[in-house]
Amino acid sequence: MISLAELKKLTIVHLGIAVTFFISGLVINLVQLILHLTLKPFNIVLFRHIMYYLCYSMYSQLIFVAEWYSNSTLHLYMDPADLEKFAGKEHVMIIQNHSYEIDWLCGWMFADKVQCLGNCKAYAKKAISYVPVMGWAWKFAEFVFLERSFDKDSEIIARQLKEVFAYPDPTWLLLNAEGTRFTPKKHEACVKFAEERGLPLLKHHLTPRTKGFTTSLPTMRGRCAAIYDTNLAFRKDAKNDPTISTLLNGYSVEGHLFARRIPLEMVPEGEKEAAEWLHNLYKEKDSFIDSFHRTGNFFEASGQKPVPVKVFPYRPCSLINFALWAVFSVTVVLYYLISSLLAQNWIGFSIAVGVLVTFYILMVKSINMSKISKASSYGSETKTDSKSK
């Protein structure tokens, strides 16, 4: 008899997860479109309240895979007073390191625990807004889509941040200031760039791009209460690699996240001073990660005051949400396949099989896109870096 661990490695199980996610995602996209056209022009507050739950229903399916399906855990290191404020009570910008394939998912796991998952926003490339399911969901949820042209993006940032921080519920805005994931090649280019310009030399991070951050600050002031610096690390000797494929095959990972609250008024107002502040922040972030890999914690070798560690229990909402969507999606697919066979509707049957194959291919492509080896080349050339400072 096949074991549960072996079952999670089967393609048919992965197909079931893909079918559930993409069918539910398209249904959610349709509801978002209808509400965007009919409700948003008349009651934007209600529209945004509903959008929270629609986005949560989509995102939490990935939380299900990380937690209930693969039994992964996130260890949170945070001052209790900061956590009390962080727990869904204020608008914040999140600045996290960008070194792992699932760093964004770990951030979502944290957001789910403090019930902010549905209002997680981010800066993203404009091209993503055209991608069905997730990209469309982000578009309706008013993510900040950038074109990587400073003149255009500065206008977009000022306009979009006013919308993001006008949400009726606390909203998290993610900024990956490194611009792309860490790779040895990109790190080598960043070290050379930093040496030429007298910037801090980082060991575990890429040199941050400051323009997006400094451009955001004027609009954030008075709307956003704080910046939360989050630092994610996985032990290098861990049994399983922190990847989507690992989770999908049912293997667990253990993430360690150190987060601290920085009131926005502590960030200098001048562009040059704010850019220098961000570089110094990344110098501190580098010391935290270096300490973790050298000593096993974020504090011993960094000089940072130790804070308690907390592991949140899994919330049943993600399990229930996924189960309901899975029953709906699989029932729809099986009904159509069986009815097509009984009616000898071979064209309809072939179309249905083609759609299933498409969903599986989309899942595989999405996983491949998340791999560090497939990450954007943005940051691998010093010429690009010089334009972004």
Secondary structure by P-SEA (a helix, b strand, c coil): cccaaaaaacaaaaaaaaaaaaaaaaaaaaaaaaaaaccccccaaaaaaaaaaaaaaaaaaaaaaaccccbbbbbbbccaaaaaaacccbbbbbbbbcccccaaaaaaaaaaaaccccccccccccccccccaaaaaaaaaccccccccaaaaaaaaaaaaaaaaccccbbbbbbccccccccaaaaaaaaaaaaaccccccccccccccaaaaaacccccccccbbbbbbbbccccccccccaaaaaabbbbbbbbbbbbbccccccccaaaaaaaaaaaaaaaaaaaaaaaacccccccccccbbbbbbbcccaaaaaaaaaaaaaaaaaaaaaaaaaaaacaaaaaaaaaaaaaaaaaaaaaaaaaacccccccccccaaaaaaac
